[in-house]
Amino acid sequence: MHAIFYWRPRCGFCMSLRRELERSGVALEERNIWEDEESAAFVRGVANGNETVPTVVVADRALVNPSAREVVELLQRAS
């Protein structure tokens, strides 16, 4: 299972979701929105102009501040 994980440093929600997804066996391609303007612009585009993280993309679907369960369920349906 693979997902693109948009995050930023010191984000407690990001750290928590990352931990839960890794425990569930989800491989993450991580993108730090503070170091990558293209990633920050993507997140703003799917989060009503806000840099809301974590944002996770699975099979071309963006989930803004999802639960681990939402991500895992979407990954299972996509495979």
All heavy atoms as a GROMACS GRO file, in nm:
protein
  628
    1MET      N    1   0.084  -0.118   0.000
    1MET     CA    2   0.000   0.000   0.000
    1MET      C    3   0.089   0.124   0.000
    1MET      O    4   0.187   0.128   0.072
    1MET     CB    5  -0.090   0.001   0.123
    1MET     CG    6  -0.193  -0.110   0.126
    1MET     SD    7  -0.314  -0.092   0.259
    1MET     CE    8  -0.219  -0.145   0.399
    2HIS      N    9   0.051   0.225  -0.078
    2HIS     CA   10   0.134   0.344  -0.095
    2HIS      C   11   0.045   0.469  -0.096
    2HIS      O   12  -0.062   0.469  -0.156
    2HIS     CB   13   0.210   0.333  -0.227
    2HIS     CG   14   0.283   0.457  -0.263
    2HIS    ND1   15   0.229   0.553  -0.345
    2HIS    CD2   16   0.404   0.503  -0.229
    2HIS    CE1   17   0.317   0.651  -0.361
    2HIS    NE2   18   0.423   0.624  -0.290
    3ALA      N   19   0.091   0.574  -0.029
    3ALA     CA   20   0.019   0.701  -0.028
    3ALA      C   21   0.121   0.815  -0.028
    3ALA      O   22   0.233   0.800   0.020
    3ALA     CB   23  -0.069   0.711   0.096
    4ILE      N   24   0.080   0.929  -0.081
    4ILE     CA   25   0.162   1.049  -0.075
    4ILE      C   26   0.117   1.127   0.049
    4ILE      O   27  -0.002   1.154   0.067
    4ILE     CB   28   0.148   1.135  -0.202
    4ILE    CG1   29   0.187   1.052  -0.324
    4ILE    CG2   30   0.235   1.260  -0.191
    4ILE    CD1   31   0.157   1.122  -0.456
    5PHE      N   32   0.213   1.161   0.135
    5PHE     CA   33   0.186   1.219   0.266
    5PHE      C   34   0.245   1.360   0.272
    5PHE      O   35   0.367   1.376   0.275
    5PHE     CB   36   0.249   1.128   0.372
    5PHE     CG   37   0.221   1.167   0.514
    5PHE    CD1   38   0.103   1.131   0.574
    5PHE    CD2   39   0.316   1.235   0.588
    5PHE    CE1   40   0.078   1.164   0.707
    5PHE    CE2   41   0.293   1.268   0.721
    5PHE     CZ   42   0.172   1.232   0.780
    6TYR      N   43   0.160   1.460   0.271
    6TYR     CA   44   0.204   1.600   0.281
    6TYR      C   45   0.202   1.639   0.429
    6TYR      O   46   0.102   1.617   0.497
    6TYR     CB   47   0.110   1.691   0.202
    6TYR     CG   48   0.115   1.666   0.054
    6TYR    CD1   49   0.035   1.570  -0.006
    6TYR    CD2   50   0.202   1.738  -0.028
    6TYR    CE1   51   0.039   1.547  -0.142
    6TYR    CE2   52   0.208   1.716  -0.166
    6TYR     CZ   53   0.126   1.620  -0.221
    6TYR     OH   54   0.132   1.597  -0.356
    7TRP      N   55   0.312   1.697   0.476
    7TRP     CA   56   0.328   1.728   0.618
    7TRP      C   57   0.414   1.852   0.634
    7TRP      O   58   0.464   1.908   0.538
    7TRP     CB   59   0.394   1.609   0.689
    7TRP     CG   60   0.537   1.587   0.647
    7TRP    CD1   61   0.581   1.534   0.529
    7TRP    CD2   62   0.652   1.623   0.721
    7TRP    NE1   63   0.718   1.534   0.526
    7TRP    CE2   64   0.764   1.588   0.643
    7TRP    CE3   65   0.674   1.679   0.845
    7TRP    CZ2   66   0.895   1.609   0.685
    7TRP    CZ3   67   0.804   1.699   0.887
    7TRP    CH2   68   0.912   1.664   0.808
    8ARG      N   69   0.430   1.895   0.761
    8ARG     CA   70   0.524   2.002   0.794
    8ARG      C   71   0.585   1.970   0.930
    8ARG      O   72   0.524   1.900   1.012
    8ARG     CB   73   0.456   2.138   0.795
    8ARG     CG   74   0.352   2.153   0.903
    8ARG     CD   75   0.303   2.296   0.914
    8ARG     NE   76   0.194   2.307   1.006
    8ARG     CZ   77   0.205   2.302   1.139
    8ARG    NH1   78   0.323   2.287   1.197
    8ARG    NH2   79   0.099   2.312   1.217
    9PRO      N   80   0.704   2.021   0.957
    9PRO     CA   81   0.769   1.997   1.086
    9PRO      C   82   0.685   2.046   1.204
    9PRO      O   83   0.611   2.145   1.193
    9PRO     CB   84   0.900   2.076   1.076
    9PRO     CG   85   0.927   2.082   0.929
    9PRO     CD   86   0.791   2.096   0.865
   10ARG      N   87   0.698   1.976   1.315
   10ARG     CA   88   0.633   2.010   1.442
   10ARG      C   89   0.480   2.002   1.437
   10ARG      O   90   0.411   2.058   1.522
   10ARG     CB   91   0.678   2.145   1.495
   10ARG     CG   92   0.826   2.146   1.532
   10ARG     CD   93   0.873   2.279   1.586
   10ARG     NE   94   0.861   2.392   1.496
   10ARG     CZ   95   0.944   2.418   1.395
   10ARG    NH1   96   1.046   2.340   1.370
   10ARG    NH2   97   0.927   2.525   1.321
   11CYS      N   98   0.427   1.932   1.339
   11CYS     CA   99   0.282   1.914   1.329
   11CYS      C  100   0.244   1.787   1.404
   11CYS      O  101   0.276   1.676   1.360
   11CYS     CB  102   0.240   1.904   1.182
   11CYS     SG  103   0.068   1.852   1.160
   12GLY      N  104   0.179   1.803   1.517
   12GLY     CA  105   0.141   1.688   1.598
   12GLY      C  106   0.045   1.594   1.527
   12GLY      O  107   0.054   1.472   1.539
   13PHE      N  108  -0.049   1.651   1.450
   13PHE     CA  109  -0.142   1.568   1.375
   13PHE      C  110  -0.068   1.485   1.271
   13PHE      O  111  -0.100   1.368   1.248
   13PHE     CB  112  -0.250   1.654   1.308
   13PHE     CG  113  -0.339   1.725   1.405
   13PHE    CD1  114  -0.331   1.862   1.419
   13PHE    CD2  115  -0.429   1.655   1.483
   13PHE    CE1  116  -0.413   1.930   1.508
   13PHE    CE2  117  -0.512   1.721   1.573
   13PHE     CZ  118  -0.504   1.859   1.586
   14CYS      N  119   0.032   1.546   1.208
   14CYS     CA  120   0.112   1.475   1.106
   14CYS      C  121   0.188   1.358   1.170
   14CYS      O  122   0.188   1.246   1.116
   14CYS     CB  123   0.212   1.570   1.040
   14CYS     SG  124   0.136   1.707   0.950
   15MET      N  125   0.252   1.383   1.284
   15MET     CA  126   0.330   1.278   1.350
   15MET      C  127   0.240   1.163   1.392
   15MET      O  128   0.276   1.046   1.376
   15MET     CB  129   0.405   1.336   1.470
   15MET     CG  130   0.518   1.430   1.429
   15MET     SD  131   0.618   1.489   1.568
   15MET     CE  132   0.504   1.603   1.646
   16SER      N  133   0.125   1.195   1.444
   16SER     CA  134   0.032   1.092   1.489
   16SER      C  135  -0.018   1.006   1.372
   16SER      O  136  -0.019   0.884   1.378
   16SER     CB  137  -0.086   1.157   1.561
   16SER     OG  138  -0.180   1.061   1.600
   17LEU      N  139  -0.060   1.073   1.265
   17LEU     CA  140  -0.111   0.999   1.149
   17LEU      C  141   0.000   0.916   1.085
   17LEU      O  142  -0.023   0.800   1.047
   17LEU     CB  143  -0.173   1.095   1.047
   17LEU     CG  144  -0.232   1.028   0.923
   17LEU    CD1  145  -0.343   0.930   0.961
   17LEU    CD2  146  -0.285   1.132   0.826
   18ARG      N  147   0.120   0.972   1.074
   18ARG     CA  148   0.233   0.897   1.017
   18ARG      C  149   0.254   0.768   1.096
   18ARG      O  150   0.269   0.661   1.039
   18ARG     CB  151   0.361   0.980   1.018
   18ARG     CG  152   0.482   0.902   0.966
   18ARG     CD  153   0.613   0.975   0.988
   18ARG     NE  154   0.621   1.095   0.907
   18ARG     CZ  155   0.639   1.219   0.956
   18ARG    NH1  156   0.650   1.238   1.087
   18ARG    NH2  157   0.647   1.322   0.876
   19ARG      N  158   0.257   0.778   1.227
   19ARG     CA  159   0.279   0.662   1.313
   19ARG      C  160   0.170   0.556   1.290
   19ARG      O  161   0.199   0.438   1.274
   19ARG     CB  162   0.276   0.708   1.460
   19ARG     CG  163   0.381   0.649   1.546
   19ARG     CD  164   0.383   0.698   1.691
   19ARG     NE  165   0.282   0.796   1.734
   19ARG     CZ  166   0.303   0.927   1.744
   19ARG    NH1  167   0.420   0.980   1.714
   19ARG    NH2  168   0.207   1.007   1.785
   20GLU      N  169   0.045   0.598   1.286
   20GLU     CA  170  -0.067   0.504   1.268
   20GLU      C  171  -0.061   0.438   1.130
   20GLU      O  172  -0.086   0.317   1.118
   20GLU     CB  173  -0.200   0.576   1.284
   20GLU     CG  174  -0.229   0.619   1.427
   20GLU     CD  175  -0.362   0.690   1.437
   20GLU    OE1  176  -0.463   0.633   1.392
   20GLU    OE2  177  -0.364   0.804   1.488
   21LEU      N  178  -0.029   0.514   1.028
   21LEU     CA  179  -0.023   0.457   0.894
   21LEU      C  180   0.094   0.359   0.880
   21LEU      O  181   0.079   0.253   0.819
   21LEU     CB  182  -0.012   0.568   0.788
   21LEU     CG  183  -0.138   0.654   0.772
   21LEU    CD1  184  -0.111   0.770   0.677
   21LEU    CD2  185  -0.255   0.570   0.725
   22GLU      N  186   0.208   0.394   0.938
   22GLU     CA  187   0.323   0.303   0.932
   22GLU      C  188   0.291   0.173   1.005
   22GLU      O  189   0.326   0.065   0.958
   22GLU     CB  190   0.447   0.371   0.987
   22GLU     CG  191   0.501   0.477   0.893
   22GLU     CD  192   0.617   0.556   0.949
   22GLU    OE1  193   0.643   0.551   1.072
   22GLU    OE2  194   0.683   0.625   0.869
   23ARG      N  195   0.221   0.181   1.119
   23ARG     CA  196   0.179   0.060   1.191
   23ARG      C  197   0.085  -0.026   1.108
   23ARG      O  198   0.081  -0.146   1.121
   23ARG     CB  199   0.110   0.097   1.322
   23ARG     CG  200   0.203   0.096   1.439
   23ARG     CD  201   0.127   0.110   1.570
   23ARG     NE  202   0.162   0.242   1.623
   23ARG     CZ  203   0.080   0.329   1.676
   23ARG    NH1  204  -0.047   0.303   1.688
   23ARG    NH2  205   0.122   0.445   1.719
   24SER      N  206   0.009   0.039   1.020
   24SER     CA  207  -0.085  -0.033   0.934
   24SER      C  208  -0.019  -0.087   0.808
   24SER      O  209  -0.086  -0.146   0.724
   24SER     CB  210  -0.202   0.059   0.895
   24SER     OG  211  -0.274   0.097   1.010
   25GLY      N  212   0.110  -0.062   0.792
   25GLY     CA  213   0.183  -0.113   0.676
   25GLY      C  214   0.174  -0.027   0.552
   25GLY      O  215   0.204  -0.073   0.442
   26VAL      N  216   0.136   0.098   0.568
   26VAL     CA  217   0.123   0.188   0.454
   26VAL      C  218   0.260   0.250   0.424
   26VAL      O  219   0.322   0.310   0.512
   26VAL     CB  220   0.020   0.299   0.482
   26VAL    CG1  221   0.013   0.398   0.366
   26VAL    CG2  222  -0.118   0.239   0.510
   27ALA      N  223   0.305   0.237   0.300
   27ALA     CA  224   0.429   0.302   0.256
   27ALA      C  225   0.396   0.447   0.222
   27ALA      O  226   0.300   0.474   0.149
   27ALA     CB  227   0.485   0.230   0.134
   28LEU      N  228   0.475   0.539   0.276
   28LEU     CA  229   0.449   0.681   0.256
   28LEU      C  230   0.557   0.746   0.172
   28LEU      O  231   0.676   0.731   0.200
   28LEU     CB  232   0.440   0.753   0.391
   28LEU     CG  233   0.329   0.707   0.485
   28LEU    CD1  234   0.342   0.778   0.619
   28LEU    CD2  235   0.193   0.732   0.423
   29GLU      N  236   0.515   0.821   0.073
   29GLU     CA  237   0.604   0.910  -0.001
   29GLU      C  238   0.582   1.046   0.062
   29GLU      O  239   0.476   1.107   0.042
   29GLU     CB  240   0.566   0.911  -0.148
   29GLU     CG  241   0.649   1.005  -0.232
   29GLU     CD  242   0.601   1.009  -0.376
   29GLU    OE1  243   0.556   0.905  -0.427
   29GLU    OE2  244   0.611   1.119  -0.435
   30GLU      N  245   0.677   1.092   0.143
   30GLU     CA  246   0.657   1.212   0.222
   30GLU      C  247   0.701   1.338   0.149
   30GLU      O  248   0.805   1.340   0.083
   30GLU     CB  249   0.731   1.199   0.355
   30GLU     CG  250   0.677   1.086   0.439
   30GLU     CD  251   0.730   1.088   0.580
   30GLU    OE1  252   0.774   1.194   0.628
   30GLU    OE2  253   0.724   0.981   0.643
   31ARG      N  254   0.621   1.443   0.165
   31ARG     CA  255   0.652   1.573   0.105
   31ARG      C  256   0.631   1.682   0.209
   31ARG      O  257   0.519   1.705   0.256
   31ARG     CB  258   0.564   1.598  -0.017
   31ARG     CG  259   0.590   1.493  -0.125
   31ARG     CD  260   0.519   1.521  -0.250
   31ARG     NE  261   0.544   1.414  -0.347
   31ARG     CZ  262   0.483   1.403  -0.462
   31ARG    NH1  263   0.392   1.494  -0.497
   31ARG    NH2  264   0.510   1.304  -0.542
   32ASN      N  265   0.739   1.749   0.244
   32ASN     CA  266   0.738   1.855   0.344
   32ASN      C  267   0.696   1.985   0.275
   32ASN      O  268   0.768   2.038   0.191
   32ASN     CB  269   0.877   1.868   0.405
   32ASN     CG  270   0.888   1.975   0.510
   32ASN    OD1  271   0.806   2.065   0.519
   32ASN    ND2  272   0.993   1.966   0.590
   33ILE      N  273   0.580   2.038   0.313
   33ILE     CA  274   0.530   2.158   0.245
   33ILE      C  275   0.610   2.283   0.278
   33ILE      O  276   0.597   2.384   0.208
   33ILE     CB  277   0.380   2.181   0.271
   33ILE    CG1  278   0.353   2.217   0.417
   33ILE    CG2  279   0.297   2.062   0.227
   33ILE    CD1  280   0.214   2.273   0.444
   34TRP      N  281   0.692   2.280   0.383
   34TRP     CA  282   0.776   2.395   0.415
   34TRP      C  283   0.906   2.395   0.333
   34TRP      O  284   0.974   2.496   0.327
   34TRP     CB  285   0.808   2.399   0.564
   34TRP     CG  286   0.694   2.451   0.647
   34TRP    CD1  287   0.570   2.492   0.603
   34TRP    CD2  288   0.694   2.470   0.787
   34TRP    NE1  289   0.493   2.533   0.709
   34TRP    CE2  290   0.567   2.521   0.823
   34TRP    CE3  291   0.787   2.448   0.886
   34TRP    CZ2  292   0.532   2.550   0.954
   34TRP    CZ3  293   0.752   2.477   1.017
   34TRP    CH2  294   0.626   2.528   1.050
   35GLU      N  295   0.939   2.284   0.273
   35GLU     CA  296   1.061   2.276   0.192
   35GLU      C  297   1.033   2.266   0.043
   35GLU      O  298   1.125   2.273  -0.037
   35GLU     CB  299   1.144   2.154   0.235
   35GLU     CG  300   1.201   2.166   0.374
   35GLU     CD  301   1.285   2.046   0.414
   35GLU    OE1  302   1.287   1.946   0.339
   35GLU    OE2  303   1.345   2.052   0.522
   36ASP      N  304   0.908   2.247   0.006
   36ASP     CA  305   0.873   2.224  -0.134
   36ASP      C  306   0.751   2.308  -0.171
   36ASP      O  307   0.638   2.275  -0.133
   36ASP     CB  308   0.844   2.074  -0.154
   36ASP     CG  309   0.806   2.038  -0.296
   36ASP    OD1  310   0.806   2.126  -0.384
   36ASP    OD2  311   0.774   1.920  -0.318
   37GLU      N  312   0.774   2.418  -0.240
   37GLU     CA  313   0.666   2.511  -0.274
   37GLU      C  314   0.560   2.445  -0.361
   37GLU      O  315   0.441   2.473  -0.348
   37GLU     CB  316   0.722   2.635  -0.344
   37GLU     CG  317   0.615   2.734  -0.388
   37GLU     CD  318   0.517   2.778  -0.279
   37GLU    OE1  319   0.559   2.796  -0.164
   37GLU    OE2  320   0.397   2.794  -0.310
   38GLU      N  321   0.600   2.354  -0.449
   38GLU     CA  322   0.502   2.284  -0.533
   38GLU      C  323   0.406   2.201  -0.447
   38GLU      O  324   0.285   2.198  -0.471
   38GLU     CB  325   0.574   2.195  -0.634
   38GLU     CG  326   0.484   2.137  -0.739
   38GLU     CD  327   0.562   2.062  -0.845
   38GLU    OE1  328   0.656   2.121  -0.901
   38GLU    OE2  329   0.529   1.944  -0.869
   39SER      N  330   0.460   2.137  -0.346
   39SER     CA  331   0.376   2.059  -0.254
   39SER      C  332   0.284   2.150  -0.174
   39SER      O  333   0.166   2.119  -0.154
   39SER     CB  334   0.462   1.975  -0.160
   39SER     OG  335   0.529   1.874  -0.233
   40ALA      N  336   0.336   2.262  -0.128
   40ALA     CA  337   0.254   2.358  -0.053
   40ALA      C  338   0.140   2.410  -0.141
   40ALA      O  339   0.025   2.421  -0.096
   40ALA     CB  340   0.340   2.474  -0.002
   41ALA      N  341   0.170   2.439  -0.267
   41ALA     CA  342   0.068   2.487  -0.360
   41ALA      C  343  -0.038   2.379  -0.384
   41ALA      O  344  -0.158   2.410  -0.392
   41ALA     CB  345   0.132   2.529  -0.492
   42PHE      N  346   0.005   2.254  -0.395
   42PHE     CA  347  -0.091   2.144  -0.413
   42PHE      C  348  -0.186   2.139  -0.294
   42PHE      O  349  -0.308   2.131  -0.311
   42PHE     CB  350  -0.019   2.010  -0.429
   42PHE     CG  351  -0.116   1.895  -0.431
   42PHE    CD1  352  -0.185   1.863  -0.547
   42PHE    CD2  353  -0.141   1.822  -0.316
   42PHE    CE1  354  -0.278   1.759  -0.548
   42PHE    CE2  355  -0.233   1.718  -0.314
   42PHE     CZ  356  -0.301   1.687  -0.431
   43VAL      N  357  -0.131   2.143  -0.172
   43VAL     CA  358  -0.215   2.135  -0.052
   43VAL      C  359  -0.312   2.253  -0.048
   43VAL      O  360  -0.431   2.235  -0.020
   43VAL     CB  361  -0.129   2.128   0.076
   43VAL    CG1  362  -0.214   2.146   0.201
   43VAL    CG2  363  -0.054   1.994   0.082
   44ARG      N  364  -0.266   2.372  -0.078
   44ARG     CA  365  -0.356   2.489  -0.082
   44ARG      C  366  -0.469   2.466  -0.183
   44ARG      O  367  -0.583   2.505  -0.160
   44ARG     CB  368  -0.280   2.617  -0.114
   44ARG     CG  369  -0.194   2.667  -0.001
   44ARG     CD  370  -0.140   2.806  -0.027
   44ARG     NE  371  -0.060   2.818  -0.147
   44ARG     CZ  372   0.072   2.799  -0.154
   44ARG    NH1  373   0.141   2.766  -0.044
   44ARG    NH2  374   0.136   2.813  -0.268
   45GLY      N  375  -0.436   2.401  -0.293
   45GLY     CA  376  -0.534   2.376  -0.398
   45GLY      C  377  -0.644   2.279  -0.358
   45GLY      O  378  -0.756   2.286  -0.410
   46VAL      N  379  -0.615   2.188  -0.267
   46VAL     CA  380  -0.716   2.090  -0.225
   46VAL      C  381  -0.775   2.123  -0.089
   46VAL      O  382  -0.868   2.056  -0.044
   46VAL     CB  383  -0.661   1.945  -0.227
   46VAL    CG1  384  -0.619   1.905  -0.367
   46VAL    CG2  385  -0.548   1.926  -0.127
   47ALA      N  386  -0.722   2.225  -0.022
   47ALA     CA  387  -0.767   2.258   0.114
   47ALA      C  388  -0.819   2.402   0.121
   47ALA      O  389  -0.790   2.475   0.217
   47ALA     CB  390  -0.654   2.236   0.214
   48ASN      N  391  -0.892   2.443   0.020
   48ASN     CA  392  -0.956   2.576   0.020
   48ASN      C  393  -0.859   2.690   0.046
   48ASN      O  394  -0.890   2.784   0.119
   48ASN     CB  395  -1.070   2.580   0.122
   48ASN     CG  396  -1.179   2.480   0.090
   48ASN    OD1  397  -1.214   2.464  -0.027
   48ASN    ND2  398  -1.230   2.413   0.190
   49GLY      N  399  -0.739   2.681  -0.012
   49GLY     CA  400  -0.641   2.788   0.002
   49GLY      C  401  -0.556   2.781   0.127
   49GLY      O  402  -0.468   2.864   0.147
   50ASN      N  403  -0.581   2.683   0.212
   50ASN     CA  404  -0.507   2.668   0.338
   50ASN      C  405  -0.397   2.563   0.324
   50ASN      O  406  -0.408   2.472   0.242
   50ASN     CB  407  -0.601   2.627   0.451
   50ASN     CG  408  -0.708   2.730   0.475
   50ASN    OD1  409  -0.680   2.846   0.500
   50ASN    ND2  410  -0.832   2.689   0.462
   51GLU      N  411  -0.296   2.574   0.405
   51GLU     CA  412  -0.190   2.473   0.408
   51GLU      C  413  -0.220   2.372   0.519
   51GLU      O  414  -0.145   2.356   0.614
   51GLU     CB  415  -0.053   2.538   0.424
   51GLU     CG  416  -0.013   2.616   0.301
   51GLU     CD  417   0.127   2.674   0.307
   51GLU    OE1  418   0.194   2.665   0.411
   51GLU    OE2  419   0.169   2.731   0.204
   52THR      N  420  -0.333   2.306   0.507
   52THR     CA  421  -0.379   2.211   0.608
   52THR      C  422  -0.310   2.077   0.589
   52THR      O  423  -0.323   2.014   0.485
   52THR     CB  424  -0.532   2.193   0.600
   52THR    OG1  425  -0.594   2.320   0.609
   52THR    CG2  426  -0.581   2.102   0.711
   53VAL      N  427  -0.237   2.038   0.692
   53VAL     CA  428  -0.172   1.908   0.692
   53VAL      C  429  -0.207   1.835   0.820
   53VAL      O  430  -0.242   1.900   0.919
   53VAL     CB  431  -0.018   1.921   0.677
   53VAL    CG1  432   0.020   1.966   0.538
   53VAL    CG2  433   0.042   2.014   0.782
   54PRO      N  434  -0.204   1.703   0.817
   54PRO     CA  435  -0.163   1.620   0.705
   54PRO      C  436  -0.269   1.618   0.595
   54PRO      O  437  -0.388   1.622   0.621
   54PRO     CB  438  -0.147   1.482   0.766
   54PRO     CG  439  -0.241   1.481   0.882
   54PRO     CD  440  -0.240   1.623   0.934
   55THR      N  441  -0.219   1.612   0.473
   55THR     CA  442  -0.301   1.585   0.356
   55THR      C  443  -0.241   1.462   0.292
   55THR      O  444  -0.119   1.452   0.280
   55THR     CB  445  -0.301   1.704   0.258
   55THR    OG1  446  -0.369   1.815   0.320
   55THR    CG2  447  -0.370   1.670   0.128
   56VAL      N  448  -0.326   1.369   0.255
   56VAL     CA  449  -0.280   1.241   0.201
   56VAL      C  450  -0.348   1.218   0.067
   56VAL      O  451  -0.468   1.240   0.053
   56VAL     CB  452  -0.312   1.125   0.297
   56VAL    CG1  453  -0.263   0.992   0.241
   56VAL    CG2  454  -0.252   1.150   0.435
   57VAL      N  455  -0.270   1.171  -0.031
   57VAL     CA  456  -0.324   1.140  -0.163
   57VAL      C  457  -0.314   0.990  -0.185
   57VAL      O  458  -0.207   0.931  -0.170
   57VAL     CB  459  -0.251   1.216  -0.275
   57VAL    CG1  460  -0.303   1.172  -0.412
   57VAL    CG2  461  -0.267   1.366  -0.257
   58VAL      N  462  -0.428   0.932  -0.221
   58VAL     CA  463  -0.436   0.790  -0.254
   58VAL      C  464  -0.509   0.779  -0.388
   58VAL      O  465  -0.622   0.830  -0.400
   58VAL     CB  466  -0.514   0.711  -0.147
   58VAL    CG1  467  -0.533   0.566  -0.190
   58VAL    CG2  468  -0.444   0.719  -0.012
   59ALA      N  469  -0.446   0.716  -0.484
   59ALA     CA  470  -0.511   0.693  -0.615
   59ALA      C  471  -0.575   0.821  -0.669
   59ALA      O  472  -0.692   0.822  -0.707
   59ALA     CB  473  -0.612   0.580  -0.603
   60ASP      N  474  -0.501   0.930  -0.670
   60ASP     CA  475  -0.546   1.059  -0.723
   60ASP      C  476  -0.658   1.125  -0.643
   60ASP      O  477  -0.722   1.218  -0.690
   60ASP     CB  478  -0.586   1.047  -0.870
   60ASP     CG  479  -0.470   1.010  -0.958
   60ASP    OD1  480  -0.356   1.051  -0.927
   60ASP    OD2  481  -0.491   0.940  -1.059
   61ARG      N  482  -0.684   1.077  -0.522
   61ARG     CA  483  -0.785   1.140  -0.436
   61ARG      C  484  -0.715   1.200  -0.315
   61ARG      O  485  -0.642   1.131  -0.243
   61ARG     CB  486  -0.888   1.036  -0.392
   61ARG     CG  487  -0.992   1.099  -0.303
   61ARG     CD  488  -1.118   1.018  -0.293
   61ARG     NE  489  -1.204   1.080  -0.194
   61ARG     CZ  490  -1.277   1.013  -0.108
   61ARG    NH1  491  -1.278   0.882  -0.111
   61ARG    NH2  492  -1.351   1.076  -0.021
   62ALA      N  493  -0.738   1.329  -0.291
   62ALA     CA  494  -0.677   1.398  -0.178
   62ALA      C  495  -0.769   1.394  -0.058
   62ALA      O  496  -0.889   1.422  -0.068
   62ALA     CB  497  -0.646   1.543  -0.216
   63LEU      N  498  -0.710   1.360   0.057
   63LEU     CA  499  -0.782   1.357   0.184
   63LEU      C  500  -0.715   1.459   0.276
   63LEU      O  501  -0.597   1.446   0.306
   63LEU     CB  502  -0.775   1.218   0.247
   63LEU     CG  503  -0.825   1.101   0.162
   63LEU    CD1  504  -0.786   0.969   0.226
   63LEU    CD2  505  -0.975   1.111   0.146
   64VAL      N  506  -0.789   1.560   0.319
   64VAL     CA  507  -0.735   1.664   0.405
   64VAL      C  508  -0.762   1.628   0.551
   64VAL      O  509  -0.877   1.608   0.589
   64VAL     CB  510  -0.796   1.802   0.370
   64VAL    CG1  511  -0.742   1.910   0.463
   64VAL    CG2  512  -0.767   1.837   0.224
   65ASN      N  513  -0.655   1.616   0.628
   65ASN     CA  514  -0.661   1.580   0.770
   65ASN      C  515  -0.746   1.454   0.794
   65ASN      O  516  -0.837   1.455   0.876
   65ASN     CB  517  -0.713   1.698   0.853
   65ASN     CG  518  -0.679   1.682   1.000
   65ASN    OD1  519  -0.589   1.609   1.037
   65ASN    ND2  520  -0.754   1.751   1.083
   66PRO      N  521  -0.712   1.345   0.724
   66PRO     CA  522  -0.791   1.222   0.738
   66PRO      C  523  -0.751   1.141   0.861
   66PRO      O  524  -0.645   1.163   0.920
   66PRO     CB  525  -0.755   1.145   0.612
   66PRO     CG  526  -0.610   1.180   0.592
   66PRO     CD  527  -0.602   1.327   0.629
   67SER      N  528  -0.835   1.045   0.894
   67SER     CA  529  -0.797   0.947   0.995
   67SER      C  530  -0.719   0.836   0.925
   67SER      O  531  -0.728   0.820   0.802
   67SER     CB  532  -0.922   0.887   1.061
   67SER     OG  533  -0.991   0.805   0.968
   68ALA      N  534  -0.644   0.761   1.002
   68ALA     CA  535  -0.570   0.648   0.945
   68ALA      C  536  -0.668   0.549   0.884
   68ALA      O  537  -0.642   0.492   0.778
   68ALA     CB  538  -0.484   0.581   1.052
   69ARG      N  539  -0.781   0.529   0.950
   69ARG     CA  540  -0.881   0.436   0.898
   69ARG      C  541  -0.930   0.478   0.759
   69ARG      O  542  -0.944   0.394   0.669
   69ARG     CB  543  -0.999   0.426   0.994
   69ARG     CG  544  -1.094   0.312   0.959
   69ARG     CD  545  -1.205   0.299   1.061
   69ARG     NE  546  -1.324   0.351   0.994
   69ARG     CZ  547  -1.414   0.429   1.050
   69ARG    NH1  548  -1.403   0.466   1.174
   69ARG    NH2  549  -1.517   0.472   0.981
   70GLU      N  550  -0.955   0.607   0.738
   70GLU     CA  551  -0.999   0.656   0.607
   70GLU      C  552  -0.895   0.625   0.500
   70GLU      O  553  -0.930   0.582   0.389
   70GLU     CB  554  -1.023   0.807   0.611
   70GLU     CG  555  -1.144   0.850   0.689
   70GLU     CD  556  -1.152   1.001   0.698
   70GLU    OE1  557  -1.068   1.063   0.766
   70GLU    OE2  558  -1.243   1.058   0.634
   71VAL      N  559  -0.768   0.649   0.532
   71VAL     CA  560  -0.661   0.626   0.435
   71VAL      C  561  -0.650   0.478   0.403
   71VAL      O  562  -0.644   0.439   0.285
   71VAL     CB  563  -0.526   0.680   0.488
   71VAL    CG1  564  -0.412   0.644   0.393
   71VAL    CG2  565  -0.532   0.831   0.509
   72VAL      N  566  -0.648   0.394   0.504
   72VAL     CA  567  -0.635   0.249   0.483
   72VAL      C  568  -0.753   0.195   0.402
   72VAL      O  569  -0.735   0.117   0.309
   72VAL     CB  570  -0.618   0.175   0.617
   72VAL    CG1  571  -0.629   0.024   0.598
   72VAL    CG2  572  -0.484   0.211   0.680
   73GLU      N  573  -0.874   0.239   0.435
   73GLU     CA  574  -0.992   0.193   0.361
   73GLU      C  575  -0.984   0.234   0.214
   73GLU      O  576  -1.018   0.156   0.125
   73GLU     CB  577  -1.120   0.245   0.426
   73GLU     CG  578  -1.154   0.175   0.555
   73GLU     CD  579  -1.276   0.234   0.625
   73GLU    OE1  580  -1.332   0.336   0.577
   73GLU    OE2  581  -1.314   0.180   0.730
   74LEU      N  582  -0.942   0.356   0.188
   74LEU     CA  583  -0.930   0.401   0.050
   74LEU      C  584  -0.822   0.322  -0.024
   74LEU      O  585  -0.841   0.284  -0.140
   74LEU     CB  586  -0.901   0.551   0.044
   74LEU     CG  587  -0.899   0.614  -0.095
   74LEU    CD1  588  -1.029   0.589  -0.168
   74LEU    CD2  589  -0.873   0.764  -0.083
   75LEU      N  590  -0.711   0.296   0.041
   75LEU     CA  591  -0.605   0.215  -0.019
   75LEU      C  592  -0.656   0.075  -0.052
   75LEU      O  593  -0.626   0.020  -0.159
   75LEU     CB  594  -0.484   0.205   0.073
   75LEU     CG  595  -0.394   0.328   0.075
   75LEU    CD1  596  -0.304   0.325   0.198
   75LEU    CD2  597  -0.313   0.335  -0.052
   76GLN      N  598  -0.733   0.016   0.036
   76GLN     CA  599  -0.787  -0.119   0.013
   76GLN      C  600  -0.883  -0.119  -0.106
   76GLN      O  601  -0.880  -0.210  -0.188
   76GLN     CB  602  -0.856  -0.171   0.139
   76GLN     CG  603  -0.759  -0.205   0.248
   76GLN     CD  604  -0.827  -0.234   0.382
   76GLN    OE1  605  -0.942  -0.198   0.405
   76GLN    NE2  606  -0.752  -0.300   0.471
   77ARG      N  607  -0.966  -0.017  -0.116
   77ARG     CA  608  -1.060  -0.008  -0.230
   77ARG      C  609  -0.986   0.018  -0.361
   77ARG      O  610  -1.029  -0.027  -0.467
   77ARG     CB  611  -1.163   0.103  -0.207
   77ARG     CG  612  -1.267   0.066  -0.103
   77ARG     CD  613  -1.386   0.160  -0.108
   77ARG     NE  614  -1.352   0.300  -0.088
   77ARG     CZ  615  -1.356   0.365   0.028
   77ARG    NH1  616  -1.390   0.300   0.136
   77ARG    NH2  617  -1.326   0.493   0.034
   78ALA      N  618  -0.874   0.090  -0.354
   78ALA     CA  619  -0.799   0.126  -0.476
   78ALA      C  620  -0.716   0.011  -0.530
   78ALA      O  621  -0.678   0.011  -0.646
   78ALA     CB  622  -0.708   0.246  -0.446
   79SER      N  623  -0.687  -0.088  -0.444
   79SER     CA  624  -0.600  -0.197  -0.492
   79SER      C  625  -0.677  -0.311  -0.553
   79SER      O  626  -0.791  -0.317  -0.565
   79SER     CB  627  -0.513  -0.249  -0.379
   79SER     OG  628  -0.587  -0.283  -0.266
   0.00000   0.00000   0.00000
